Structure formats: structure tokens, C-alpha cells
Amino acid sequence: AVGSCRRRRLAPLNEDNGRFLLLAALIAAYLSAGATVFSALESPSEAAAQLRWNRTLHNFSRIFNISLPELRAFLRSYEAAMAAGIRVDALRPRWDFPGAFYFVGTVVSTIGFGMTTPATVAGKVFLIVYGLFGCAGTILFFNLFLERIISLLAFIMKACYERQLRRSGLLPPNFRRGPAVSGVGSLVGWKPSVYHVMVILGIFAIALSCCASAMYTAVEGWNYIDSLYYCFVTFSTIGFGDLVSNQNAVYQHQGLYRFGNFMFILMGVCCIYSLFNVISIVIKQILNWVLKKFECRCCPKCHKSSTRLSRRNAITPGARLRRHNVAMDADGQYDSDTEGRRLSGEMISMRELTASSRVSLAILQKQLSETANGYPRNVCINTKQNGFSAGVGALAIMNNRLAETSDSR
């Protein structure tokens, strides 16, 4: 059992790789399920529409005595005109300053409706350079927005939590919090639950989408379901382009509508981006729970056998070397009391053992005291820090701000 567990521990499939492979398998299954559902829902409608179009095309060719090749050539020219932004009804100019500003907004936010595209070679080359820095800067803006919205929610939830403790008598009335500024220092002592943050962001996203949908229904003339669909596709930066707002030539209160459209899209993208990152943390916790269910059954036996071996006081050089290998396989690192032992076969020093226990107890009491009083905690004193030790991007922000992930790191 020890040998099989050792081989499992030495395998390259560690927890991070296992989580990655499990998520890849789940995404593949999710994509397959989605493709099956959408194929079953949309394929009959597509076939019926194609049949109606063929019938209409043949009837038009027969009634007006136009050959099918000439009619198809005309329709191809019409499709090219549509791709260039030309419509039968009067539309707003695509490349005046407001139209170009709308275009670059959809580029840097990665929405990419596709209703406006550069036609010149110089425009396409400039778009590559412009999008490279613009998309990077916008992603940074989204991450900073995520950090501040989580800080704001944490401050509000912490104030409510302390008020609840005061009402219940668990907190003295003269207790004062640290400086109430947005930053890590005011959030280390108490961190909000990822589930509470997810619910709050979800409610805010739904309310924002409902308000924006009401505006689009009144101004654009869409039905409410189409407006909700447009809000999700836009706010999530999917950007199909089948529905695009602010494309008519003239609107009532046009300036006010353009400002409202810009603000709804900006706030909606930021909010949905934050919500997606919180949901990703919940998905990661589910993956961790699934991985724990697939842990090796023999590991408790291995831990018991290694524990029994570590309780022996007489240590021979050969047995000490074998125990050293087993401990490395079971724990992956040295314990604090085994690092100072020599391979000479002498008895374990009870003085060193007592001192190590006292130090561990003191560190534990210090961490508990600092946690209760809201002071910063030192997670690991001997941990080697580097530029990526705390994670990168939105996931690192969530790990530093929310309770469930910080305890599991």
C-alpha cells in the first residue's frame, strides 16, 4: 500500500493538474451538451427557413422571368453591401466620430458586434496594434473594478456583521474598527463569504439588465425577451451582432439615449465580469470537492504506518533513511522537528520536542488572537515569496478578498 501510494504521489498528476484536467473534461461535456440542445432546437427552424427561401427564390425567378444565376449574383452583391454597412432604410453613419467611438468601445471590451469593420488595409493594421494595448488596458480596468467592488461589498458586509455582533452582545459597544479605507488592511481581519458576494452581484446584474431592457424596449422597439437577450450577449462580451443598439439615424432624446446606452454597457460589462469571476471561484471549489472524492483509499493506512514509525525512539541509519523517504512521499516536505535530526542513530531529544511544541502552540495562539482582533495574519513564515506566489489576475484578487479561498490556499 505504501509503494502504490508513493507511486501515486510521485506521479506528475498533482492537485492542480487534476483540477485542470477535470475542468477540461467538464467543459468538453458542457460544450457537447450545449451543442446537442441547440442543434435540436434550432436545426428544424433552419431547415424550414431554407425551404421557404428556396421556394420564394424559384417563384420570384418564374414570375419576373429572371434566371436563377442572375438573381443569385444580385443577392451576393446585396450581401456584400450589407457587410459594408449599407441598408435599405436610412441608418446613422458608421464612421463619424460617435460611430467610430462606439466601434473602438466594442473592440477594447472584446464585445465585437461585427456590424462595423475596417475596410482599408491601413485600418486593419491599425486595429491590430490598437486592440493589443486597448484590450490589455481594458482587462486591467475590469480587474481594478473587481477589486474595488469586492472591497466595497466587504466593507458594507463587515459593518453589518459588526452591527449584528453588537446587537447580540458579542462585541463591546466601544469597539472601533481600523481605518475605513478601501484596501487590504481593512479586510484582512474579516473576509466576506464568496456565496454572499455572488448573490449580491447576481441581484445587481439582474436589476441592471432589467432596467437596460426596459430602455431598449421603449427606444429600439424590441420585445422584452429580445432586449434581455441583447443585454446578456453584450454584457458578457459575446457580441453576436444580430441585435445592435443605437443604429437608427434619429432617436428621440438622442444624446440622452446614447449616454444611457454607454453607461448601461459599461456598468453591465464590469458587473458581469465580476460575477463571472465569483462563479469561477465556486466552480473551483466544486472541482476541489470532486477531487477529494477520488483521493487514494490507502493514504490513511500510509499515514498511520508512517506515524507508528515516527514514534519509535531508536533510529538506525538504514531505518532512518527509509523513514526519510516515506515522510517525503507522504507529506511532500520536512517537518520542523525532523530537519534538525542527525543520521547517527541517537535518541530523540525530548527537550527539542518540547520546545518545538511550545513554539507551535505560541504561533497558533498568536494567529487566533490576531484573527479575533482583526489584525493581519502571517500564513507561513518560511514560505519563499516570489512575484506569482499570490496568484495573477482576477483569481488572485478573489483569493485575497474572499474567505473560502484564502483558507484553502
C-alpha positions as CSV (number, residue, x, y, z in Angstrom):
1,A,0.0,0.0,0.0
2,V,2.9,2.3,0.8
3,G,4.5,1.6,-2.5
4,S,1.3,2.3,-4.5
5,C,0.7,5.5,-2.6
6,R,4.3,6.5,-3.2
7,R,4.0,6.0,-6.9
8,R,0.7,8.0,-6.9
9,R,2.4,10.8,-5.0
10,L,5.4,10.9,-7.4
11,A,3.2,11.0,-10.4
12,P,3.0,14.3,-12.3
13,L,-0.8,14.4,-11.8
14,N,-0.9,16.7,-8.7
15,E,-3.9,18.5,-7.4
16,D,-3.5,21.5,-9.8
17,N,-3.1,19.2,-12.9
18,G,-6.0,17.1,-11.7
19,R,-8.2,20.1,-11.3
20,F,-7.2,21.3,-14.8
21,L,-7.9,18.0,-16.5
22,L,-11.2,17.6,-14.6
23,L,-12.3,21.1,-15.7
24,A,-11.3,20.4,-19.3
25,A,-13.3,17.2,-19.3
26,L,-16.3,19.1,-17.8
27,I,-16.0,21.9,-20.3
28,A,-15.9,19.4,-23.2
29,A,-19.0,17.6,-21.8
30,Y,-20.7,21.0,-21.3
31,L,-19.9,22.0,-24.9
32,S,-21.2,18.7,-26.2
33,A,-24.4,19.0,-24.2
34,G,-24.9,22.6,-25.4
35,A,-24.3,21.7,-29.0
36,T,-26.8,18.8,-28.7
37,V,-29.5,21.1,-27.2
38,F,-29.0,23.9,-29.7
39,S,-28.9,21.6,-32.6
40,A,-32.2,20.0,-31.5
41,L,-33.8,23.4,-31.0
42,E,-32.5,25.4,-34.0
43,S,-31.9,22.8,-36.7
44,P,-35.6,22.3,-37.6
45,S,-36.2,26.1,-37.8
46,E,-33.1,26.5,-40.0
47,A,-34.2,23.7,-42.4
48,A,-37.8,25.2,-42.6
49,A,-36.4,28.7,-43.3
50,Q,-34.1,27.3,-46.1
51,L,-37.0,25.5,-47.7
52,R,-39.1,28.7,-47.6
53,W,-36.3,30.7,-49.1
54,N,-35.7,28.2,-52.0
55,R,-39.5,28.3,-52.7
56,T,-39.5,32.1,-52.7
57,L,-36.4,32.3,-54.9
58,H,-37.9,30.0,-57.5
59,N,-41.3,31.7,-57.5
60,F,-39.6,35.1,-57.9
61,S,-37.5,33.8,-60.8
62,R,-40.5,32.3,-62.5
63,I,-42.9,35.3,-62.1
64,F,-40.4,38.0,-63.2
65,N,-38.7,35.9,-65.8
66,I,-35.2,36.2,-64.2
67,S,-32.7,33.4,-64.4
68,L,-31.6,31.9,-61.1
69,P,-27.8,32.6,-61.7
70,E,-28.5,36.3,-62.4
71,L,-30.7,36.5,-59.3
72,R,-28.1,34.8,-57.1
73,A,-25.4,37.2,-58.4
74,F,-27.6,40.2,-57.4
75,L,-28.2,38.7,-54.0
76,R,-24.4,38.2,-53.5
77,S,-23.9,41.9,-54.3
78,Y,-26.6,42.8,-51.7
79,E,-24.9,40.6,-49.1
80,A,-21.6,42.4,-49.8
81,A,-23.4,45.8,-49.3
82,M,-24.9,44.6,-46.0
83,A,-21.4,43.6,-44.8
84,A,-20.2,47.1,-45.7
85,G,-22.9,48.6,-43.6
86,I,-25.3,49.7,-46.3
87,R,-29.0,49.2,-45.6
88,V,-32.3,49.9,-47.4
89,D,-33.5,52.0,-44.5
90,A,-31.7,55.1,-43.5
91,L,-29.1,54.3,-40.8
92,R,-26.7,56.5,-38.8
93,P,-23.2,57.0,-40.3
94,R,-20.9,54.2,-39.2
95,W,-17.6,56.1,-39.3
96,D,-18.4,59.5,-38.0
97,F,-16.8,60.3,-34.6
98,P,-19.8,58.9,-32.5
99,G,-19.9,55.8,-34.7
100,A,-16.1,55.3,-34.5
101,F,-16.2,55.8,-30.8
102,Y,-18.8,53.1,-30.5
103,F,-16.7,50.8,-32.6
104,V,-13.5,51.2,-30.6
105,G,-15.5,50.7,-27.4
106,T,-16.7,47.3,-28.7
107,V,-13.1,46.5,-29.7
108,V,-11.3,47.1,-26.4
109,S,-14.1,45.5,-24.4
110,T,-13.9,42.4,-26.7
111,I,-17.6,42.6,-27.5
112,G,-17.1,42.8,-31.2
113,F,-20.6,43.1,-32.6
114,G,-19.3,42.9,-36.2
115,M,-21.7,45.4,-37.7
116,T,-18.7,47.8,-38.3
117,T,-15.4,46.6,-39.6
118,P,-12.4,48.4,-41.1
119,A,-12.3,48.0,-44.9
120,T,-8.9,49.6,-45.7
121,V,-5.6,47.9,-45.2
122,A,-4.3,50.7,-43.0
123,G,-7.4,50.5,-40.8
124,K,-6.9,46.7,-40.3
125,V,-3.2,47.1,-39.5
126,F,-4.0,50.0,-37.0
127,L,-6.7,47.8,-35.4
128,I,-4.2,45.1,-34.6
129,V,-1.9,47.5,-32.8
130,Y,-4.8,49.5,-31.2
131,G,-6.6,46.3,-30.0
132,L,-3.4,44.9,-28.5
133,F,-2.9,47.7,-26.0
134,G,-6.6,48.6,-25.7
135,C,-7.8,45.1,-24.8
136,A,-4.9,44.8,-22.2
137,G,-5.8,48.1,-20.6
138,T,-9.5,47.3,-20.5
139,I,-8.8,43.9,-18.9
140,L,-6.7,45.8,-16.3
141,F,-9.6,48.2,-15.7
142,F,-12.0,45.3,-15.2
143,N,-9.7,43.8,-12.6
144,L,-9.4,47.1,-10.8
145,F,-13.1,47.4,-10.9
146,L,-13.5,43.9,-9.5
147,E,-11.0,44.7,-6.7
148,R,-12.9,47.9,-5.7
149,I,-16.4,46.4,-5.9
150,I,-15.3,43.5,-3.7
151,S,-13.7,45.9,-1.3
152,L,-16.9,48.0,-1.2
153,L,-19.1,44.9,-0.6
154,A,-16.7,43.7,2.0
155,F,-16.8,47.0,3.9
156,I,-20.6,47.1,3.9
157,M,-20.9,43.4,4.9
158,K,-18.3,43.9,7.6
159,A,-20.2,46.9,9.0
160,C,-23.4,44.9,9.0
161,Y,-21.6,41.9,10.7
162,E,-20.2,44.1,13.4
163,R,-23.6,45.7,14.0
164,Q,-25.1,42.3,14.4
165,L,-22.4,41.3,16.9
166,R,-23.1,44.5,18.9
167,R,-26.8,43.7,19.0
168,S,-26.1,40.2,20.2
169,G,-23.7,41.4,22.9
170,L,-20.6,39.6,21.4
171,L,-18.9,42.9,20.7
172,P,-18.3,45.7,23.1
173,P,-20.1,49.0,22.3
174,N,-16.8,51.0,22.4
175,F,-15.1,48.7,19.8
176,R,-13.7,50.6,16.9
177,R,-12.7,49.2,13.5
178,G,-9.5,50.0,11.8
179,P,-9.3,52.9,9.3
180,A,-12.2,52.5,6.9
181,V,-10.4,52.9,3.7
182,S,-10.5,50.7,0.7
183,G,-7.5,48.5,0.8
184,V,-6.2,45.2,2.0
185,G,-5.6,46.4,5.6
186,S,-9.3,46.9,6.3
187,L,-10.3,43.5,5.0
188,V,-7.7,41.0,6.4
189,G,-9.4,40.5,9.8
190,W,-12.7,39.6,8.4
191,K,-13.5,38.4,4.9
192,P,-16.9,38.0,3.3
193,S,-18.3,34.8,2.0
194,V,-17.9,34.1,-1.7
195,Y,-21.5,32.9,-1.8
196,H,-22.9,36.2,-0.3
197,V,-20.9,38.2,-2.8
198,M,-22.1,36.0,-5.7
199,V,-25.7,36.6,-4.6
200,I,-25.3,40.4,-4.3
201,L,-23.6,40.7,-7.7
202,G,-26.2,38.4,-9.2
203,I,-29.0,40.6,-7.9
204,F,-27.3,43.7,-9.1
205,A,-26.7,42.2,-12.6
206,I,-30.3,41.2,-12.9
207,A,-31.6,44.6,-11.8
208,L,-29.2,46.3,-14.2
209,S,-30.3,44.1,-17.1
210,C,-33.9,44.6,-16.4
211,C,-33.5,48.4,-16.4
212,A,-31.5,48.4,-19.6
213,S,-34.0,46.0,-21.3
214,A,-36.8,48.4,-20.4
215,M,-34.9,51.2,-22.0
216,Y,-34.2,49.2,-25.2
217,T,-37.7,48.0,-25.4
218,A,-39.0,51.6,-25.3
219,V,-36.4,53.2,-27.6
220,E,-35.5,50.4,-30.1
221,G,-38.9,48.8,-30.4
222,W,-37.7,45.3,-29.4
223,N,-39.8,43.0,-27.3
224,Y,-38.6,42.5,-23.8
225,I,-37.2,39.0,-24.2
226,D,-35.0,40.2,-27.2
227,S,-33.9,43.1,-25.0
228,L,-32.9,40.8,-22.2
229,Y,-31.1,38.6,-24.7
230,Y,-29.2,41.6,-26.1
231,C,-28.2,42.7,-22.6
232,F,-26.7,39.3,-21.7
233,V,-24.9,38.9,-25.1
234,T,-23.5,42.4,-24.8
235,F,-22.6,42.4,-21.1
236,S,-20.9,39.1,-21.3
237,T,-18.9,40.4,-24.3
238,I,-20.2,37.6,-26.5
239,G,-21.4,40.1,-29.0
240,F,-23.2,38.1,-31.8
241,G,-24.3,41.3,-33.6
242,D,-27.8,40.1,-34.5
243,L,-29.2,42.8,-32.3
244,V,-27.2,46.1,-32.0
245,S,-28.4,49.2,-30.2
246,N,-28.1,52.8,-31.3
247,Q,-28.1,52.1,-35.0
248,N,-31.0,54.1,-36.3
249,A,-30.4,57.5,-37.9
250,V,-32.6,59.5,-35.5
251,Y,-33.9,58.9,-32.0
252,Q,-36.0,60.9,-29.6
253,H,-33.7,62.5,-27.0
254,Q,-30.7,61.0,-29.0
255,G,-28.0,62.5,-26.8
256,L,-29.5,61.2,-23.6
257,Y,-30.1,57.8,-25.1
258,R,-26.5,57.5,-26.3
259,F,-25.2,58.4,-22.8
260,G,-27.6,55.9,-21.2
261,N,-26.6,53.2,-23.7
262,F,-22.9,53.8,-23.0
263,M,-23.3,53.7,-19.2
264,F,-25.5,50.6,-19.2
265,I,-23.0,48.7,-21.4
266,L,-20.0,49.9,-19.3
267,M,-21.6,49.0,-15.9
268,G,-23.1,45.8,-17.3
269,V,-19.8,44.5,-18.7
270,C,-18.0,45.3,-15.4
271,C,-20.7,43.7,-13.3
272,I,-21.0,40.6,-15.4
273,Y,-17.2,40.3,-15.5
274,S,-17.1,40.4,-11.6
275,L,-19.9,37.9,-11.4
276,F,-18.2,35.5,-13.8
277,N,-15.0,35.6,-11.6
278,V,-17.0,34.9,-8.4
279,I,-18.8,32.0,-10.2
280,S,-15.4,30.7,-11.3
281,I,-14.3,30.5,-7.6
282,V,-17.4,28.5,-6.8
283,I,-16.7,26.1,-9.7
284,K,-13.1,25.7,-8.4
285,Q,-14.5,24.8,-5.0
286,I,-16.7,22.2,-6.6
287,L,-13.8,20.8,-8.5
288,N,-11.8,20.5,-5.3
289,W,-14.7,18.7,-3.7
290,V,-14.8,16.3,-6.6
291,L,-11.1,15.7,-6.4
292,K,-11.3,14.8,-2.7
293,K,-13.8,12.1,-3.6
294,F,-11.2,10.5,-5.8
295,E,-8.4,10.5,-3.3
296,C,-6.3,7.4,-2.7
297,R,-8.0,5.0,-0.3
298,C,-4.7,3.7,1.0
299,C,-3.4,7.1,2.1
300,P,-4.9,6.9,5.7
301,K,-3.1,3.5,6.1
302,C,0.1,5.1,4.8
303,H,-0.2,8.0,7.3
304,K,-0.9,5.5,10.1
305,S,2.2,3.4,9.3
306,S,4.4,6.4,9.0
307,T,3.0,7.7,12.3
308,R,3.9,4.5,14.0
309,L,7.4,4.6,12.6
310,S,7.9,8.2,13.7
311,R,7.0,7.2,17.3
312,R,10.0,4.9,17.6
313,N,12.8,6.4,19.6
314,A,15.6,4.1,18.5
315,I,16.7,5.1,15.0
316,T,19.2,3.1,13.0
317,P,20.8,4.7,9.9
318,G,19.1,2.4,7.4
319,A,15.7,2.7,9.0
320,R,16.1,6.4,9.3
321,L,16.8,6.7,5.6
322,R,13.7,4.6,4.7
323,R,11.6,6.7,7.1
324,H,13.0,9.8,5.4
325,N,11.8,8.6,2.0
326,V,8.4,7.7,3.3
327,A,8.0,11.0,5.1
328,M,8.9,12.8,1.9
329,D,6.4,10.9,-0.1
330,A,3.6,11.3,2.5
331,D,4.0,14.9,3.4
332,G,6.0,16.4,0.5
333,Q,8.1,18.4,2.9
334,Y,10.2,18.2,6.1
335,D,8.6,18.7,9.4
336,S,10.2,21.3,11.7
337,D,11.4,18.7,14.2
338,T,12.8,16.2,11.6
339,E,15.0,18.8,9.9
340,G,17.3,19.1,13.0
341,R,17.7,15.3,13.5
342,R,21.0,13.6,12.6
343,L,21.5,10.2,11.0
344,S,23.7,9.0,13.9
345,G,21.1,6.7,15.4
346,E,20.8,8.7,18.7
347,M,17.6,9.0,20.7
348,I,15.1,11.9,20.0
349,S,15.8,14.9,22.3
350,M,12.7,15.4,24.5
351,R,13.9,19.0,25.1
352,E,13.8,19.8,21.4
353,L,10.4,18.1,21.1
354,T,9.0,20.2,24.0
355,A,10.5,23.4,22.6
356,S,9.0,22.7,19.2
357,S,5.6,22.1,20.7
358,R,5.7,25.3,22.7
359,V,6.7,27.3,19.6
360,S,3.9,25.7,17.6
361,L,1.4,26.4,20.3
362,A,2.6,30.0,20.6
363,I,2.2,30.6,16.9
364,L,-1.2,29.1,16.9
365,Q,-2.3,31.2,19.9
366,K,-0.9,34.3,18.1
367,Q,-2.8,33.6,14.9
368,L,-6.0,33.0,16.8
369,S,-5.6,36.3,18.7
370,E,-4.8,38.3,15.6
371,T,-7.8,36.7,13.8
372,A,-10.2,37.6,16.6
373,N,-8.9,41.2,16.8
374,G,-8.8,41.7,13.0
375,Y,-5.0,42.0,12.6
376,P,-3.1,40.7,9.7
377,R,-2.1,37.0,9.8
378,N,1.2,35.5,8.7
379,V,0.2,32.5,6.7
380,C,3.7,30.9,6.6
381,I,6.9,32.3,8.0
382,N,9.3,30.2,6.0
383,T,7.4,30.4,2.7
384,K,9.5,31.7,-0.2
385,Q,7.8,34.6,-1.8
386,N,8.0,35.5,-5.4
387,G,6.1,37.5,-7.9
388,F,3.5,34.8,-8.6
389,S,3.1,33.4,-5.1
390,A,-0.3,35.1,-4.5
391,G,-1.6,34.4,-8.0
392,V,-2.2,36.6,-11.0
393,G,-5.2,38.4,-12.3
394,A,-8.8,38.2,-11.2
395,L,-8.4,34.9,-9.4
396,A,-5.7,36.3,-7.2
397,I,-8.0,39.2,-6.3
398,M,-10.8,36.9,-5.3
399,N,-8.4,34.7,-3.3
400,N,-7.2,37.7,-1.3
401,R,-10.6,39.2,-0.8
402,L,-12.9,36.2,0.0
403,A,-12.9,33.8,2.9
404,E,-13.3,30.4,1.4
405,T,-10.4,30.5,-1.0
406,S,-8.0,32.2,1.4
407,D,-8.4,29.4,3.9
408,S,-7.8,26.7,1.3
409,R,-4.6,28.1,-0.2
